[in-house]
Amino acid sequence: MSGRSLRIMVTGAGGQVGSEVAAHVPHHDVIALDHGSCDLADRESVELAVVSAAPAAVVNCAAWTDVDGCEADPERAVLVNALGVRHLAVACARVGAHLVHVSTDYVFSGEKDGPYDEWDEPDPRSVYGRSKLGGEREVARHAGSWAIARTSWVFGRRGRNFVDTILDRARKGLPLRVVDDQRGCPTYAPDLAGALARLAVERRPGIYHVTNQGACTWHDLAVAAVELAGLDPSVVGTATTAELERPAPRPANSVLSGAAWTAAGLTPLRPWREALTERLAAQAAEAPAGAEV
Ligand SMILES: NC(=O)c1ccc[n+]([C@@H]2O[C@H](COP(=O)([O-])OP(=O)(O)OC[C@H]3O[C@@H](n4cnc5c(N)ncnc54)[C@H](OP(=O)(O)O)[C@@H]3O)[C@@H](O)[C@H]2O)c1
């Protein structure tokens, strides 16, 4: 990465992905803003934060990510995920900051037979997906210099995430039924954060799909996590999406291909299973001796 020290602002810095970005830009001046210090929905607060700090780049990891919550409150979804992103894009353009914005597989319908690449046409089916597509369009319209990184199935080291939920239930012996009719690419938050940092420091333009390599079902991911944690994978039962009756529709096919990322000469992220193995080993090492993790 560039040798010159840059000022890099991270929004949504309290989240799974946002909390990991600073570690990937150790020689740069990082301003990390969580929800309390910068609310995307508040135009003046966003403008003040960006214009007063005049960063070289902004990595936007802030979003309302509650997919079912968005279905129940579309106005809030749009306010944060689309209009809030407009405020950020406009402010970035004012100071010449390169905006790296995180988006999602939910911008696609999930009906394609095969992986989605960066040139596929979005066609979201959920309120969350529509609000995130709105955010992408605000970035492209208003930020002078920008990159959009679409990712999927993020599991981080902290915060609410699928892997911890599964392991918690497996350890407590609670029933576990996980859908086996949705496919996607699991993505480890620290790996994604490294890619976002690179897009920011190098001022890379355009849309990129950024996930760990490999696709699987949610059931496959749950089984892998349980196995790697040394538990019995036969406790993980299957379910169909229809059986779970969630408020928001989920894409059946969320598999993203990072064709533009690879074509740009950027190194693909490692396979998801490798990242998951590292994540669970680190968690086990952090646990006090004798504690179950
Ligand atoms: N998680 C996934 O599986 C997944 C998949 C595809 C794409 N993505 C995208 O990846 C990005 C990061 O997601 P994540 O997994 O890190 O989610 P996360 O853990 O929910 O983090 C999002 C952060 O945004 C903050 N936020 C919410 N509303 C805000 C607002 N109005 N102003 C400022 N901050 C606000 C949240 O703060 P509070 O919690 O305090 O409200 C939270 O800290 C998002 O753009 C998301 O759409 C995530």
The ligand as an ORCA input file, in Angstrom:
! r2SCAN-3c Opt
* xyz 0 1
  N     -23.556     -8.677      7.838
  C     -23.643     -9.216      6.619
  O     -23.818    -10.431      6.461
  C     -23.514     -8.342      5.405
  C     -23.666     -8.939      4.130
  C     -23.552     -8.129      2.993
  C     -23.265     -6.787      3.121
  N     -23.138     -6.229      4.355
  C     -22.847     -4.799      4.441
  O     -21.633     -4.651      5.133
  C     -21.621     -3.378      5.823
  C     -21.174     -3.602      7.265
  O     -22.092     -4.497      7.878
  P     -21.782     -5.211      9.273
  O     -21.930     -6.661      9.065
  O     -20.524     -4.658      9.864
  O     -23.059     -4.717     10.080
  P     -23.191     -4.198     11.589
  O     -22.327     -5.013     12.475
  O     -24.666     -4.118     11.802
  O     -22.572     -2.743     11.506
  C     -23.258     -1.660     10.969
  C     -22.967     -0.467     11.831
  O     -23.669      0.658     11.293
  C     -24.175      1.383     12.391
  N     -25.310      2.210     11.993
  C     -26.617      1.847     11.872
  N     -27.356      2.919     11.533
  C     -26.509      3.965     11.457
  C     -26.663      5.323     11.157
  N     -27.875      5.855     10.904
  N     -25.584      6.120     11.161
  C     -24.356      5.623     11.460
  N     -24.142      4.346     11.765
  C     -25.199      3.522     11.746
  C     -24.547      0.367     13.420
  O     -24.584      0.962     14.697
  P     -25.715      0.535     15.778
  O     -25.659     -0.958     15.825
  O     -25.250      1.235     17.000
  O     -27.002      1.046     15.221
  C     -23.431     -0.651     13.280
  O     -22.356     -0.388     14.158
  C     -23.033     -2.811      5.645
  O     -23.021     -1.894      4.589
  C     -23.872     -4.012      5.230
  O     -24.970     -3.615      4.447
  C     -23.241     -6.982      5.500
*
